[in-house]
Amino acid sequence: METVFAPSTNIKNRSKHHYYIIMPLVEALLMLTKKQHITFINCYIIGRERLLSNEEQSVRVLMRRFARFLDAETTEKLIQSFLNEKRLIKRIKCLQTYHCLGIKTLAGGELYERLREKREKTRERMKASLDLIIKNNKSIASTEQQNATISCTNTELQGQQAMCSTGKTKYSLTPLNITY
């Protein structure tokens, strides 16, 4: 009797034995996929969807409606041709932009893209540092406002109305007539 760790010495018998063990599993998997209307390509794609871009995922979700009527290969070809068409349209728009900017070569386009990315990164860093400065200034201003108090005395306020601020709440004080 063969064990998993000790393969048989006869290669022909081992390959037949392996075939007879695997074949019922493959047939069961095929029957399950036919019942569930799932194809091997779709199973592979569903497992791989995390690696796809958002655009590809949305196209695949859109095309799943048609997957019921077409076989797996035709559906995959349809999806790929649709994605290729989208990529070509994007590339044409990009090249038209280069042409409008006066860029005549592909090397010039690549240089423009690198410089544009560099400008965007610099702009993002500047915006992040500006946001940090604004946040720090707001926190400093709020702590100063909380610490600032105006002292009010009754003798200074006779016959007048004064506003005395403590923090964010303002109180209106009417002076008392104090006689000794």
WOCOR-V477989 format. One record per residue. N is the residue number from 1. PSI is psi in radians with two decimals (NA if undefined). NEAR is the number of other C-alpha atoms within 10 Angstrom. Layout:
BEGIN
[[N;PSI;NEAR] [N;PSI;NEAR]]
END
This chain:
BEGIN
[[1;2.31;4] [2;2.57;10] [3;2.96;7] [4;-0.64;6] [5;-0.32;6] [6;1.67;8] [7;2.70;10] [8;2.76;14] [9;-0.41;9] [10;1.94;8] [11;-0.67;10] [12;-0.77;10] [13;-0.67;11] [14;-0.74;14] [15;-0.66;12] [16;-0.77;11] [17;-0.77;12] [18;-0.72;11] [19;-0.79;11] [20;-0.44;11] [21;-0.74;11] [22;-0.62;11] [23;-0.81;11] [24;-0.58;11] [25;-0.74;11] [26;-0.76;11] [27;-0.70;11] [28;-0.70;11] [29;-0.72;13] [30;-0.75;15] [31;-0.72;12] [32;-0.76;13] [33;-0.60;14] [34;-0.67;11] [35;-0.70;9] [36;0.02;9] [37;0.70;11] [38;2.44;15] [39;2.82;17] [40;-0.68;12] [41;-0.76;13] [42;-0.67;18] [43;-0.75;11] [44;-0.72;10] [45;-0.71;16] [46;-0.71;12] [47;-0.42;10] [48;-0.05;10] [49;-0.48;13] [50;-0.44;10] [51;-0.23;10] [52;2.73;12] [53;2.89;9] [54;-0.65;11] [55;-0.79;11] [56;-0.70;16] [57;-0.75;16] [58;-0.66;12] [59;-0.73;14] [60;-0.69;22] [61;-0.72;12] [62;-0.72;12] [63;-0.21;16] [64;-0.48;15] [65;-0.66;10] [66;-0.23;12] [67;-0.42;21] [68;-0.52;12] [69;-0.34;10] [70;2.75;13] [71;2.98;11] [72;-0.76;16] [73;-0.75;13] [74;-0.72;12] [75;-0.77;20] [76;-0.71;18] [77;-0.72;11] [78;-0.79;16] [79;-0.80;18] [80;-0.70;15] [81;-0.66;12] [82;-0.77;15] [83;-0.70;16] [84;-0.70;12] [85;-0.75;12] [86;-0.76;13] [87;-0.74;12] [88;-0.71;12] [89;-0.75;12] [90;-0.75;12] [91;-0.71;12] [92;-0.75;12] [93;-0.69;12] [94;-0.79;13] [95;-0.62;17] [96;-0.65;13] [97;-0.77;13] [98;-0.76;19] [99;-0.73;13] [100;-0.54;10] [101;-0.11;11] [102;0.22;11] [103;2.19;17] [104;-0.34;12] [105;2.81;12] [106;-0.60;11] [107;-0.68;10] [108;-0.65;13] [109;-0.73;19] [110;-0.73;13] [111;-0.76;13] [112;-0.76;15] [113;-0.76;13] [114;-0.77;12] [115;-0.65;12] [116;-0.77;12] [117;-0.70;12] [118;-0.75;12] [119;-0.74;12] [120;-0.73;12] [121;-0.73;12] [122;-0.75;12] [123;-0.72;12] [124;-0.74;12] [125;-0.73;12] [126;-0.72;12] [127;-0.72;12] [128;-0.73;12] [129;-0.65;12] [130;-0.74;12] [131;-0.69;12] [132;-0.73;12] [133;-0.78;12] [134;-0.74;12] [135;-0.76;12] [136;-0.74;12] [137;-0.69;11] [138;-0.72;12] [139;-0.64;12] [140;-0.76;11] [141;-0.70;12] [142;-0.63;13] [143;-0.64;11] [144;-0.68;12] [145;-0.66;14] [146;-0.57;12] [147;-0.36;10] [148;2.19;11] [149;2.55;12] [150;2.16;10] [151;2.40;8] [152;2.34;14] [153;2.62;9] [154;-0.61;14] [155;-0.55;11] [156;-0.36;10] [157;0.17;15] [158;2.26;14] [159;0.05;12] [160;2.88;10] [161;2.34;11] [162;2.67;15] [163;2.20;12] [164;2.08;15] [165;2.33;17] [166;1.89;15] [167;-2.21;15] [168;-0.33;9] [169;2.36;7] [170;2.39;10] [171;2.42;11] [172;2.13;10] [173;2.32;14] [174;2.19;14] [175;2.58;17] [176;2.47;11] [177;1.82;11] [178;2.19;8] [179;2.53;4] [180;NA;3]]
END
